[in-house]
Amino acid sequence: MRRLLLLAPLLLFTAGCGMVPSSEDEATDAAREVARKAGERLYGQRPRTAEEVGLSASGIDGVEVLRVTGTSTHDGDGIDVVVRTSASAYNGWLDPEEVAVRRCFAVRVSPKSEWREAPRDVDCPDGPPLTFAPPPEPPRLPYEELRAKLPRVPEGGRVDDAEVRRRLAALDLDPAIRTEVKADSGRVGVLLSVEGNGFDAQDCLLARVGPGVAEVGKPQEMEGLDPISAPAYSGTGRAAAATDT
């Protein structure tokens, strides 16, 4: 009986060893955490194509994109991205050497997905990581051209908004540049904008024409101007829906 009592603590300790995770398990958990954080980076309500999601995922440190399925984040179940991550761990009790693993996980990108949704363990597809072409550069906003085209109205004169529109049309702007024009109280405001990518500030160019005034500038350069100077600019880097094109 005395011998059994002496062995009991040792038996309990031995049983507890079965609960200690191996280095491979710890490394796998760490690799899964990299994939989960990638899912956080990709999470959002803005509609995106599979190409956009794949490009975003491929730019995340420690992530390789092996497969992208779906067409849009807002179609059906959204987009599934299979990513490969790696991690290592060392447990001196169980493993004499550090263990490194490479694992694959599926990350869902959809407005229906949950914040910090856990990635699914999947088999790694064959083949090298996917590559994605960068998006085209947005068109340049024509600062100098717009400044040269704006009509000059003398003090006491009257601004013709139709003339301002004609001069804007003569610039032959890139179709990606949105044009808004608003006339009020004898002055005309112009906003040229290029749609942003949902993360960076939207590129905008403001102008106003009035008796003795013809100004062009970026929003930060035009601070203090009344709303006619920025017909639909809210100061947040986004423009409202165009009222005139």
Backbone torsions as a table, in degrees:
resi	resn	phi	psi	omega
1	MET	NA	-43.1	179.5
2	ARG	-61.6	-36.2	-179.3
3	ARG	-67.6	-39.2	178.8
4	LEU	-64.6	-39.5	179.4
5	LEU	-63.8	-36.5	179.3
6	LEU	-70.0	-31.9	-178.2
7	LEU	-80.4	-21.1	-173.2
8	ALA	-57.4	-48.9	179.3
9	PRO	-60.2	-36.4	179.6
10	LEU	-66.3	-39.5	178.8
11	LEU	-64.8	-40.5	178.6
12	LEU	-64.0	-41.6	179.3
13	PHE	-63.2	-41.8	179.3
14	THR	-64.2	-41.1	178.6
15	ALA	-63.5	-37.7	-179.7
16	GLY	-65.8	-26.2	179.8
17	CYS	-61.5	-29.5	178.7
18	GLY	-65.9	-17.7	-179.0
19	MET	-89.6	-11.2	-178.3
20	VAL	-77.1	122.0	-178.9
21	PRO	-69.1	146.9	177.6
22	SER	-75.0	166.5	177.2
23	SER	-61.4	-35.9	179.1
24	GLU	-64.8	-41.4	177.6
25	ASP	-62.4	-43.3	-179.6
26	GLU	-65.6	-40.3	178.9
27	ALA	-65.8	-39.5	178.3
28	THR	-63.3	-41.9	177.6
29	ASP	-61.9	-39.2	179.6
30	ALA	-67.4	-38.7	177.5
31	ALA	-66.0	-37.8	177.6
32	ARG	-64.8	-36.5	179.4
33	GLU	-65.7	-35.4	175.3
34	VAL	-62.0	-42.8	178.5
35	ALA	-65.9	-37.6	179.6
36	ARG	-64.8	-42.0	178.6
37	LYS	-66.3	-32.8	174.6
38	ALA	-63.4	-39.7	176.4
39	GLY	-61.0	-38.2	176.7
40	GLU	-62.2	-41.1	-179.5
41	ARG	-66.3	-33.2	-177.0
42	LEU	-86.1	-14.5	-176.3
43	TYR	-63.6	143.2	176.4
44	GLY	167.5	163.7	-178.6
45	GLN	-96.6	-9.6	-178.0
46	ARG	-71.6	131.7	177.8
47	PRO	-62.1	133.5	178.2
48	ARG	-140.9	151.0	176.9
49	THR	-83.4	168.2	177.2
50	ALA	-61.3	-37.0	179.3
51	GLU	-63.8	-42.1	-179.8
52	GLU	-65.4	-43.2	179.9
53	VAL	-65.5	-44.3	179.4
54	GLY	-61.1	-41.5	178.4
55	LEU	-63.6	-43.3	178.7
56	SER	-61.9	-45.0	-178.2
57	ALA	-65.1	-38.3	-178.0
58	SER	-68.4	-17.3	178.9
59	GLY	-89.8	1.0	-179.5
60	ILE	-86.6	130.1	-179.3
61	ASP	-58.9	136.3	175.7
62	GLY	80.5	9.4	-175.9
63	VAL	-122.6	131.5	170.4
64	GLU	-113.7	133.4	179.7
65	VAL	-95.8	120.3	-177.3
66	LEU	-107.0	-23.2	-179.2
67	ARG	-159.4	141.8	174.3
68	VAL	-131.1	123.3	179.3
69	THR	-122.3	147.3	-176.4
70	GLY	106.1	166.5	-178.1
71	THR	-109.7	-37.0	-177.3
72	SER	-150.2	151.3	178.9
73	THR	-62.2	-24.7	-175.4
74	HIS	-103.5	9.2	175.9
75	ASP	-104.8	125.6	177.4
76	GLY	57.4	-127.4	-179.3
77	ASP	-87.2	7.8	178.9
78	GLY	89.3	-146.2	-175.8
79	ILE	-120.6	134.8	173.5
80	ASP	-104.8	129.4	178.2
81	VAL	-117.4	120.9	175.3
82	VAL	-92.6	118.1	-178.3
83	VAL	-116.4	151.6	175.0
84	ARG	-114.8	129.2	178.8
85	THR	-127.6	166.8	-179.9
86	SER	-137.8	156.9	178.3
87	ALA	-163.8	168.0	178.7
88	SER	-140.8	159.6	179.2
89	ALA	-153.6	158.9	-180.0
90	TYR	-141.0	125.7	177.3
91	ASN	-126.9	102.7	-174.5
92	GLY	-62.4	-21.7	179.6
93	TRP	-71.3	-36.8	-172.3
94	LEU	-111.3	-33.7	-174.6
95	ASP	-123.3	124.9	-178.6
96	PRO	-72.5	-18.9	-178.2
97	GLU	-128.6	158.2	176.9
98	GLU	-65.8	139.3	-178.9
99	VAL	-110.0	126.7	177.9
100	ALA	-111.6	139.9	-179.6
101	VAL	-132.0	155.3	169.7
102	ARG	-126.2	124.1	-175.1
103	ARG	-130.9	157.4	179.1
104	CYS	-116.4	143.8	-178.5
105	PHE	-140.9	149.7	176.3
106	ALA	-101.0	126.4	179.2
107	VAL	-112.4	125.6	179.8
108	ARG	-93.8	133.8	179.0
109	VAL	-121.1	107.7	-175.6
110	SER	-162.8	150.7	174.1
111	PRO	-63.8	-15.8	178.8
112	LYS	-86.1	-14.7	-179.0
113	SER	-72.8	158.7	-177.6
114	GLU	-93.0	150.1	175.1
115	TRP	-61.7	131.1	-177.7
116	ARG	62.3	33.5	177.7
117	GLU	-62.7	135.8	-176.8
118	ALA	-71.0	133.5	176.6
119	PRO	-70.9	154.7	-179.9
120	ARG	-94.9	137.2	174.5
121	ASP	-70.4	129.9	179.2
122	VAL	-139.1	162.1	173.2
123	ASP	-72.8	145.0	179.9
124	CYS	-74.6	127.2	175.7
125	PRO	-65.8	154.3	175.5
126	ASP	-72.8	155.5	175.2
127	GLY	104.2	165.3	-178.5
128	PRO	-75.9	167.2	175.8
129	PRO	-60.2	149.1	179.0
130	LEU	-75.9	150.6	174.5
131	THR	-118.8	151.2	-175.9
132	PHE	-132.7	134.9	178.5
133	ALA	-72.1	139.4	177.7
134	PRO	-65.7	152.2	179.2
135	PRO	-66.4	154.4	179.0
136	PRO	-64.5	150.1	178.1
137	GLU	-65.1	138.3	177.6
138	PRO	-66.5	153.7	179.9
139	PRO	-65.9	149.8	178.5
140	ARG	-75.3	135.7	175.5
141	LEU	-78.6	131.9	-169.3
142	PRO	-82.4	75.5	-177.1
143	TYR	-59.7	-58.3	-176.0
144	GLU	-64.5	-41.2	-178.3
145	GLU	-63.5	-43.4	179.4
146	LEU	-64.4	-42.5	-179.6
147	ARG	-60.4	-39.4	-178.8
148	ALA	-72.0	-28.8	-175.3
149	LYS	-86.0	-21.5	-176.1
150	LEU	-61.6	136.3	177.9
151	PRO	-69.2	145.4	175.8
152	ARG	-100.9	119.2	-177.0
153	VAL	-110.2	125.7	-178.8
154	PRO	-69.3	160.0	176.1
155	GLU	-55.0	134.1	-178.4
156	GLY	84.3	-5.3	179.0
157	GLY	-83.7	-174.8	-177.9
158	ARG	-127.5	133.8	179.6
159	VAL	-83.9	129.9	176.7
160	ASP	-98.3	107.5	-177.0
161	ASP	-65.3	-29.2	177.2
162	ALA	-63.8	-35.6	177.6
163	GLU	-67.7	-38.9	176.5
164	VAL	-61.2	-42.7	179.3
165	ARG	-63.8	-40.9	179.6
166	ARG	-62.9	-40.4	-179.7
167	ARG	-69.9	-33.6	174.2
168	LEU	-65.2	-42.0	179.1
169	ALA	-61.9	-34.1	-179.1
170	ALA	-68.8	-16.4	178.0
171	LEU	-72.1	-18.0	-179.8
172	ASP	52.6	58.3	-175.1
173	LEU	-68.2	153.6	173.0
174	ASP	-59.0	137.9	-179.3
175	PRO	-57.4	-22.1	179.8
176	ALA	-75.8	-11.1	178.9
177	ILE	-90.6	120.2	178.7
178	ARG	-86.9	138.3	-178.4
179	THR	-118.9	130.4	175.6
180	GLU	-129.1	136.3	-179.1
181	VAL	-131.6	136.3	178.4
182	LYS	-141.4	131.1	178.4
183	ALA	-112.3	137.5	179.0
184	ASP	-164.3	138.2	173.9
185	SER	55.0	37.5	176.4
186	GLY	79.2	9.8	177.7
187	ARG	-128.8	161.3	-179.0
188	VAL	-128.6	129.8	175.0
189	GLY	-108.2	144.7	-178.6
190	VAL	-129.3	137.9	173.5
191	LEU	-129.5	122.8	171.1
192	LEU	-109.5	131.7	-177.0
193	SER	-143.8	151.5	175.3
194	VAL	-119.1	128.0	-176.3
195	GLU	-58.8	134.2	178.6
196	GLY	-80.7	-179.2	-179.4
197	ASN	-99.1	9.9	179.9
198	GLY	92.3	-11.9	-179.4
199	PHE	-120.2	-51.1	179.4
200	ASP	-81.6	159.8	178.9
201	ALA	-65.3	145.0	177.3
202	GLN	-71.8	138.4	-178.9
203	ASP	-82.5	126.3	-176.2
204	CYS	-134.6	152.0	175.1
205	LEU	-135.7	127.6	-177.3
206	LEU	-110.9	151.0	175.1
207	ALA	-148.9	153.5	172.2
208	ARG	-142.1	145.3	179.3
209	VAL	-128.6	130.2	177.6
210	GLY	-155.1	175.7	176.8
211	PRO	-55.7	114.6	-179.7
212	GLY	77.4	6.9	-176.4
213	VAL	-133.0	131.3	171.4
214	ALA	-149.4	99.3	-172.8
215	GLU	-124.6	146.2	176.3
216	VAL	-136.5	139.3	177.7
217	GLY	-175.9	171.5	173.0
218	LYS	-75.5	158.3	-178.9
219	PRO	-53.0	-42.4	-178.4
220	GLN	-67.7	-22.0	178.6
221	GLU	-86.2	-14.8	-174.7
222	MET	-108.2	21.1	-178.6
223	GLU	-59.9	142.7	178.3
224	GLY	93.6	-8.9	178.2
225	LEU	-76.8	152.0	179.6
226	ASP	-75.6	169.1	-174.0
227	PRO	-57.4	-25.7	-179.9
228	ILE	-63.8	-23.4	179.6
229	SER	-75.0	-20.9	-179.2
230	ALA	-137.8	83.4	-168.1
231	PRO	-55.4	-33.4	-179.4
232	ALA	-137.8	21.1	-177.5
233	TYR	-89.6	127.1	-175.7
234	SER	-99.1	-6.0	-178.8
235	GLY	86.7	4.9	-178.8
236	THR	-106.5	5.8	-177.8
237	GLY	89.2	7.2	179.7
238	ARG	-128.7	146.6	176.3
239	ALA	-106.5	149.8	175.8
240	ALA	-73.5	174.1	-179.6
241	ALA	-60.1	141.2	-175.9
242	ALA	-65.2	136.6	175.9
243	THR	-98.3	-24.3	177.2
244	ASP	-140.8	140.6	-178.4
245	THR	-131.3	NA	NA
